[in-house]
Amino acid sequence: MKFELSLTLDDISKCKTLEEAIISKMSSMQDREYADSLRDYYFANKRLVIIKKSVDARHRKNFRLNVRFCFESDKTIQETIERDRLVCLPYLSKFNSISSGHKKPVIVGFGPAGMFAALILVSYGIKPIVLERGSFMKDRIQAVDDFLSGRSAIDPKANISFGEGGAGTFSDGKLVTGISSEYKRYILQALISYGAPKEILYDSAPHIGTDVLREVVVRLREDIESKGATVLFESRMIEIQRRNGCVSGVVYVDAQGNNCLLDTDEIILAPGHSSRDTFKYLYDEKFDIEAKPFSVGVRIEHLQDNIDMSQYGFLTSEVEVVSACSYRLAVITDDNRRLYTFCMCPGGYVVPSSHDNGLICTNGMSNYARDGKNSNSALLVPVDSSIYGDGVLDGLHFQEMLEKKAYIAGGSNGNAPVVRFGDLKSDVVSSEFGTVEPTYLPGTKFANFKDIFPESVLQVIVQGISKMGTLVRGFDDPDAILTAVETRSSSPVRILRVSNTMQSTSLEGLFPCGEGAGYAGGIMSSAVDGIKSANALVARIMEVDP
């Protein structure tokens, strides 16, 4: 039996956990069904299982935390987990083992798509070789810390874009997705098994947090290695070998700079959205690749307390059960252009996501506690060929141009260009911060955003923020800080594939997948695409229709 409760601020304000708040509320209610379930909870060893949690803050003075839950035995819970796992392994009952003569498949990229592709393959007993151009987590964290503290320049092999776990490792660890997939529960359960918080199963806006996600990624990698997978770091793919229209091998540069060859019949290509050299290689080698629309913009920062008060009417820092307030906004400007928020990070930080020196690109991150002083979000304007040109790589070149301009506007030393919203609206360069100070490291510089963006994009940002101020009180705060540029919310290209086999239209045995290939946007949808690609690969080995 499933139950629903609507908890008030009084119901939750003195509780340390959501479970405590639910049990306390049930205990105070005169309801026979609730009383029977509570007896099961206390005396029949049944566990409280939260199915869904969502915030209703439409009326600030009538805040509600809505929860759906049930009570289940450990056996039932484990049966559900196993059922979700088997959904992701449709060929398991018919797949005996890979023949000894079959070459090991290769996975290029160890972000969410590559990780979950590897996890599915080892579940079938297949032992893939993973090529990740970036570094181990430990080395990656050290390199990023060195850059943020000003001790070193960006390391092309170890940065916020490349390395163990992909770009998502240095983000909020958001698991929100607009896609519908039967694989989502398995992905969440797998992440929990590696150390992610159990709340991701039921929160309407689940997140893991950068600090926790790093540990989850390492445990996942260690698990697939224990099952026979090989993960090679600082190993960058430079060539896909072909024979008679099929994959025959892959060449990569190893950590010592040597060119190495792997013979293989299957490659899952999950390069991530910042692998621009890979996109250029595929274009030069006449693979089927097309330009796709994407978005560009800035990061905006507000005081988190102001967002909390505007939306909830209280400070979330004073209520343990309620996380820092988030928002998701989209508006249409007077000239019918769209501005929308993306990757909103409550209590978070603006961070550099450039993969090389001479470029400035921003991203947002939050730790699990979301207890930073500021909130931040990308503010994005959709752009297409009418702005950057009709060539396949023109969008990629447009991204690079904006990032180079931002680097110059920031002082050509790794600092990011910033402006107060009030000054941007008044068309002046800022001279001092107000109530909001930027979180971007290694530093910032006041700049004229006209030196970075096309006028058409800048107008949408200014008008759009003002309109968003009518949706969230204080969003158009003159002291809000804008940091440029945000360009990598999605890939500027798509590597074409056949829809049912998921193989490249150019080459049999090549499975383009994930965000970089143009088929996902975020951790969850990338993981789903990785699972689909892995199963399509298994179907190819079995010579059955996927």
C-alpha positions in Angstrom: 0.0 0.0 0.0 1.3 3.5 -0.9 0.7 6.6 1.2 0.9 10.3 0.5 1.6 13.1 3.0 1.9 16.8 2.6 4.3 18.0 5.2 4.2 21.6 6.4 7.2 23.7 7.6 6.2 23.0 11.2 6.2 19.2 10.4 9.7 19.2 9.2 11.5 22.1 10.9 12.7 20.1 14.0 13.4 16.8 12.2 16.9 15.8 11.1 15.7 13.4 8.3 12.7 13.1 6.1 12.0 9.6 7.5 11.8 11.1 11.0 9.3 13.7 9.7 7.1 11.1 8.0 7.0 8.8 11.0 6.3 11.7 13.4 3.4 12.9 11.2 1.9 9.4 10.8 2.1 8.9 14.6 0.0 12.0 15.2 -2.7 11.1 12.7 -5.9 9.2 13.7 -5.9 6.7 10.7 -6.3 2.9 10.9 -4.2 2.2 7.8 -1.4 4.5 9.0 -1.5 2.8 12.4 -1.3 -0.7 10.8 1.7 0.3 8.6 3.5 1.8 11.6 3.1 -1.5 13.4 4.8 -3.2 10.4 7.5 -0.7 10.6 8.2 -1.2 14.3 7.5 -4.9 14.7 7.6 -6.7 11.3 11.0 -5.4 10.2 9.6 -3.5 7.2 11.4 -0.5 5.9 10.1 2.9 5.1 10.6 3.3 1.3 10.2 6.9 0.0 8.9 6.8 -3.6 8.7 10.5 -4.4 9.5 13.8 -2.8 8.7 17.2 -4.2 8.4 20.7 -3.1 5.2 22.8 -3.5 6.2 26.4 -3.0 3.6 28.1 -5.2 2.5 30.0 -2.1 5.4 31.1 0.0 3.3 31.3 3.2 2.0 27.8 2.7 5.2 25.7 1.9 4.6 22.0 1.4 6.9 19.0 1.1 4.9 16.3 -0.6 6.0 12.7 -0.2 4.8 9.4 -1.5 6.0 6.3 0.4 5.3 2.7 1.4 6.6 0.0 3.7 8.4 -3.0 2.3 10.5 -6.0 3.4 14.2 -6.2 2.5 13.3 -9.2 0.3 10.8 -7.2 -1.8 13.3 -4.3 -2.1 16.1 -6.6 -3.4 13.7 -8.2 -5.8 12.8 -4.8 -7.2 16.5 -3.9 -7.6 17.2 -7.2 -9.4 14.2 -6.7 -11.7 15.4 -3.2 -12.6 18.9 -4.6 -13.4 17.6 -7.3 -15.7 15.6 -4.8 -17.7 19.0 -3.4 -18.8 20.3 -6.8 -19.8 17.8 -8.0 -22.4 20.2 -10.6 -23.9 21.4 -12.1 -20.6 19.4 -15.3 -20.8 20.6 -16.1 -24.3 24.1 -14.8 -24.1 26.5 -17.5 -23.0 29.9 -15.9 -23.3 32.1 -14.1 -25.8 34.1 -16.5 -27.9 37.8 -16.7 -27.0 38.7 -15.6 -30.5 36.5 -12.5 -30.4 38.5 -9.3 -30.0 37.8 -7.1 -26.9 35.6 -4.2 -27.7 37.0 -0.7 -27.0 35.2 2.1 -25.3 36.5 5.6 -26.0 35.7 8.0 -23.1 35.0 7.3 -19.4 32.2 9.8 -18.8 28.7 8.7 -17.9 28.1 7.0 -21.3 31.4 5.2 -21.3 31.1 4.2 -17.7 27.6 2.6 -18.0 28.5 1.0 -21.3 31.4 -0.7 -19.6 29.2 -1.7 -16.6 26.7 -3.3 -18.9 29.4 -5.2 -20.9 31.0 -6.7 -17.8 27.6 -7.8 -16.7 27.5 -10.0 -19.8 31.0 -11.2 -19.0 32.5 -9.1 -21.8 35.8 -7.4 -20.8 36.2 -4.1 -22.7 39.2 -1.9 -22.9 38.4 1.7 -22.0 40.5 4.6 -23.4 40.2 7.8 -21.3 42.2 10.8 -22.5 42.3 12.4 -19.1 43.8 11.3 -15.8 42.9 9.2 -12.7 40.6 11.0 -10.3 43.3 11.7 -7.7 45.6 13.2 -10.3 42.7 15.1 -11.9 41.6 16.6 -8.6 45.2 17.7 -7.8 45.6 19.3 -11.3 42.4 21.2 -11.0 43.2 22.4 -7.5 46.6 23.6 -8.7 45.0 25.6 -11.5 42.2 27.1 -9.3 44.8 28.2 -6.7 47.0 29.8 -9.4 49.9 27.3 -8.9 49.8 26.1 -12.5 48.2 26.5 -15.9 45.5 24.2 -17.2 46.7 20.6 -17.7 45.3 19.3 -21.1 45.2 15.8 -19.6 43.7 16.6 -16.2 41.1 19.3 -16.0 37.4 19.8 -15.4 36.5 18.5 -18.9 38.8 15.5 -19.3 39.6 12.7 -16.9 37.9 9.9 -14.8 34.2 10.4 -14.8 34.1 13.0 -17.6 32.9 16.6 -17.3 30.0 15.6 -15.0 32.4 14.8 -12.2 33.0 18.5 -11.6 29.4 19.5 -11.6 26.5 19.3 -9.3 26.0 15.7 -10.2 22.5 16.4 -11.4 20.4 13.5 -12.4 17.4 15.4 -13.7 16.4 14.5 -17.3 13.6 15.1 -19.6 13.8 11.7 -21.2 11.7 8.7 -20.4 13.6 5.5 -20.0 13.1 2.1 -18.3 16.8 2.2 -17.5 16.7 5.2 -15.1 16.0 3.2 -11.9 18.8 0.8 -12.6 21.2 3.8 -13.1 20.1 5.3 -9.8 20.4 2.0 -8.0 23.8 1.4 -9.4 25.0 4.9 -8.3 23.6 4.2 -4.8 25.5 0.9 -4.6 28.7 2.8 -5.3 28.0 5.4 -2.6 25.6 7.9 -3.9 22.9 9.2 -1.5 19.7 7.1 -1.5 17.6 10.3 -1.9 18.4 10.3 -5.7 15.8 7.5 -6.0 12.9 9.7 -4.9 13.9 13.4 -5.1 12.1 15.3 -7.9 15.4 17.1 -8.6 18.1 14.5 -7.7 21.7 15.4 -7.3 24.8 13.6 -6.0 27.2 16.6 -5.4 30.7 17.0 -6.7 32.4 15.8 -3.6 30.4 12.5 -3.4 30.3 11.9 -7.1 34.1 11.7 -7.3 34.1 8.7 -4.8 31.2 7.1 -6.7 33.0 7.2 -10.0 36.2 5.6 -8.5 34.2 2.8 -6.9 32.4 2.1 -10.2 35.7 1.9 -12.1 37.2 -0.3 -9.5 34.2 -2.7 -9.7 34.3 -3.0 -13.5 38.1 -3.6 -13.3 37.5 -6.4 -10.8 35.2 -8.0 -13.4 37.8 -7.9 -16.2 37.6 -4.5 -17.8 40.8 -2.5 -18.5 40.7 1.2 -18.0 43.7 3.1 -19.6 44.1 6.8 -18.5 45.9 9.5 -20.4 45.2 7.4 -23.5 43.9 9.6 -26.4 42.3 8.1 -29.5 43.9 9.5 -32.7 42.7 7.0 -35.4 39.9 4.5 -36.1 41.2 1.8 -38.4 38.8 0.5 -41.1 38.7 -2.6 -43.3 35.9 -3.4 -45.8 33.5 -0.9 -44.2 34.0 -2.2 -40.7 36.0 -1.3 -37.6 39.3 -3.1 -37.5 41.3 -1.3 -34.8 42.0 1.9 -32.9 45.2 3.8 -32.5 45.8 5.9 -29.4 48.6 7.9 -27.8 49.5 6.5 -24.3 50.6 8.3 -21.2 54.3 8.2 -22.4 53.5 9.6 -25.8 53.7 6.4 -27.7 51.3 5.5 -30.5 49.6 2.2 -29.7 47.3 -0.1 -31.7 44.4 -2.1 -30.4 42.8 -4.7 -32.7 39.1 -4.6 -32.3 35.8 -5.2 -34.2 33.7 -2.8 -32.0 34.2 0.7 -30.7 31.8 2.5 -28.4 32.7 6.2 -29.1 31.7 8.3 -26.1 34.1 11.3 -26.4 32.3 14.0 -24.4 31.3 17.5 -25.7 34.8 19.0 -25.4 36.7 16.5 -27.6 37.1 19.0 -30.4 40.1 17.3 -31.9 38.0 14.1 -32.2 35.3 15.9 -34.0 37.8 17.5 -36.4 39.4 14.1 -37.0 36.1 12.5 -37.9 35.2 15.4 -40.2 38.6 15.2 -42.0 38.3 11.4 -42.4 34.8 11.8 -44.0 32.8 10.2 -41.3 29.1 11.1 -41.4 28.9 14.1 -39.0 26.6 17.1 -39.0 26.3 20.4 -37.2 23.5 20.7 -34.6 22.1 23.7 -32.8 23.4 24.5 -29.3 23.3 27.3 -26.8 25.7 29.9 -25.5 25.6 32.4 -22.6 26.8 33.2 -19.1 26.7 32.1 -15.5 24.6 34.2 -13.2 25.1 34.3 -9.4 22.8 35.4 -6.6 22.9 35.1 -2.9 21.4 31.7 -2.1 19.6 33.2 0.9 17.8 35.6 -1.4 16.7 32.8 -3.7 15.5 30.8 -0.7 13.5 33.7 0.7 12.0 34.6 -2.7 10.8 31.1 -3.4 10.2 29.5 0.0 9.9 32.3 2.4 12.5 30.9 4.8 16.2 30.1 4.9 16.9 26.4 3.9 20.1 26.6 6.0 17.9 26.6 9.1 15.8 23.5 8.0 17.8 20.2 7.6 15.2 18.3 5.6 15.0 21.0 2.9 17.9 21.5 0.5 18.9 24.9 -0.9 16.2 26.2 -3.3 16.7 25.7 -7.0 14.8 27.1 -10.0 14.3 26.3 -13.6 13.2 29.2 -15.8 12.6 30.0 -19.5 11.3 33.3 -21.1 10.7 34.7 -24.5 12.1 38.2 -25.2 10.4 40.9 -27.1 12.0 39.9 -30.4 10.8 36.3 -29.9 14.2 34.9 -28.8 14.5 32.4 -25.9 16.6 32.6 -22.7 16.6 29.7 -20.3 18.4 28.5 -17.2 20.5 25.3 -17.3 22.5 23.3 -14.7 21.3 25.4 -11.8 23.6 24.9 -8.8 22.2 25.9 -5.4 24.8 26.8 -2.8 27.4 26.3 -5.5 30.4 27.7 -7.3 31.2 28.9 -10.8 34.2 26.9 -12.1 36.3 26.9 -15.3 35.6 24.0 -17.7 38.2 24.9 -20.3 40.3 21.9 -21.5 43.3 24.0 -22.6 45.0 27.3 -22.0 44.0 30.4 -23.9 40.3 29.7 -23.5 37.7 30.6 -20.8 34.6 28.5 -20.5 32.5 28.3 -17.3 30.4 25.6 -15.6 28.7 25.3 -12.3 29.2 22.8 -9.4 27.8 22.2 -5.9 28.9 19.8 -3.2 26.3 17.4 -1.8 25.4 19.8 1.1 24.8 22.7 -1.3 25.9 25.1 1.5 27.8 27.7 -0.5 26.9 31.4 -0.1 25.8 31.8 -3.8 23.5 30.1 -6.2 24.5 30.0 -9.8 23.0 28.9 -13.1 23.8 29.0 -16.8 21.7 31.5 -18.8 21.6 30.3 -22.3 20.6 31.6 -25.7 19.9 29.0 -28.5 22.1 29.6 -31.5 22.1 28.1 -35.0 23.7 28.4 -38.4 22.1 31.8 -39.0 24.6 33.1 -36.4 27.7 31.0 -36.9 27.5 29.7 -40.5 26.5 26.6 -42.5 29.7 24.6 -42.2 29.7 21.3 -40.2 32.3 22.6 -37.8 31.3 26.3 -37.8 29.4 25.9 -34.5 32.5 24.4 -33.0 34.6 27.3 -34.3 32.0 29.8 -32.9 32.4 28.2 -29.5 36.2 28.5 -29.7 35.9 32.2 -30.8 33.8 33.1 -27.8 36.1 31.3 -25.4 39.1 33.0 -26.8 37.4 36.4 -26.6 36.5 35.7 -23.0 40.1 34.8 -22.2 41.3 38.1 -23.6 38.6 40.1 -21.9 39.5 38.4 -18.6 43.1 39.7 -18.9 44.7 36.7 -20.8 45.8 35.1 -17.5 43.0 32.6 -16.7 40.7 35.1 -15.0 37.1 35.2 -16.2 35.3 38.4 -17.4 32.5 39.5 -15.1 29.9 42.3 -14.9 27.1 43.3 -12.4 23.8 42.9 -14.1 22.8 46.5 -13.3 25.9 47.7 -15.1 25.4 45.5 -18.1 21.8 46.8 -18.4 23.2 50.4 -18.2 25.8 49.5 -20.8 28.8 50.3 -18.5 31.8 48.3 -17.3 31.5 47.5 -13.6 34.0 49.0 -11.2 33.0 47.3 -7.9 31.0 44.4 -6.6 27.8 44.9 -4.6 26.2 42.4 -2.3 27.1 39.4 -4.5 30.8 38.5 -5.1 31.9 36.0 -7.7 33.0 32.5 -6.8 35.0 31.8 -9.9 38.6 30.9 -9.4 41.5 31.6 -10.1 40.0 35.1 -10.4 37.8 37.6 -12.3 38.1 40.9 -14.1 35.5 43.5 -14.9 34.9 43.5 -18.7 32.8 44.9 -21.4 30.6 41.9 -22.6 30.2 43.6 -26.0 33.8 42.5 -26.6 32.7 38.9 -26.3 29.2 38.3 -27.5 27.3 39.2 -30.7 24.9 42.1 -30.0 21.9 39.8 -30.7 22.9 37.3 -28.0 23.7 40.0 -25.5 20.3 41.7 -26.0 18.5 38.4 -25.2 20.5 38.0 -22.0 19.7 41.5 -20.8 16.0 41.4 -21.7 15.6 37.8 -20.5 17.0 38.4 -17.0 14.6 41.3 -16.6 11.7 39.0 -17.5 12.9 36.3 -15.2 12.8 38.9 -12.4 9.0 38.8 -12.8 9.1 35.0 -12.1 11.6 34.9 -9.3 11.7 38.0 -7.2 15.2 39.5 -7.1 16.4 37.5 -10.1 17.1 40.8 -11.9 19.0 42.1 -8.8 21.5 44.8 -10.1 24.2 43.2 -7.9 23.8 39.7 -9.6 27.1 38.7 -11.1 27.4 37.5 -14.7 30.5 35.5 -15.7 31.4 34.7 -19.3 31.3 32.4 -21.2 29.1 29.3 -21.0 29.4 27.4 -24.3 29.4 23.7 -23.6 26.0 22.8 -22.5 25.8 20.4 -25.4 27.8 19.2 -28.4 27.9 21.4 -31.5 27.9 18.3 -33.7 26.2 14.9 -34.1 27.9 11.8 -35.3 25.3 10.1 -37.4 24.1 6.6 -36.5 21.5 4.1 -37.7 18.6 4.3 -35.2 18.0 0.6 -34.6 21.6 -0.7 -34.6 23.1 2.4 -33.1 26.1 2.0 -35.4 27.7 4.8 -37.4 26.2 5.4 -40.8 29.8 5.5 -42.0 31.2 2.4 -40.4 29.9 -0.9 -39.0 31.1 -1.7 -35.5 31.3 1.9 -34.5 28.8 3.0 -31.9 28.7 6.8 -31.4 27.0 7.6 -28.1 26.5 10.1 -25.3 26.7 13.9 -25.1 29.7 14.4 -27.3 28.2 12.3 -30.1 25.1 14.5 -30.0 22.6 12.0 -28.4 22.4 13.1 -24.8 22.6 16.1 -22.5 23.6 15.5 -19.0 24.6 12.6 -16.7 21.4 10.6 -16.8 20.6 10.7 -20.5 24.3 10.0 -21.3 24.2 6.9 -19.0 21.0 5.7 -20.7 22.6 6.1 -24.2 25.7 4.2 -23.0 23.5 1.3 -21.8 21.7 1.3 -25.2 24.9 1.3 -27.1 26.4 -1.6 -25.0 23.3 -3.7 -25.7 23.4 -2.9 -29.4 27.1 -4.1 -29.3 26.0 -7.3 -27.7 23.3 -7.8 -30.3 25.9 -7.4 -33.0 28.1 -10.0 -31.4 25.1 -12.4 -31.1 24.1 -11.6 -34.7 20.6 -10.7 -33.7 18.4 -7.7 -34.4 18.6 -5.2 -31.5 
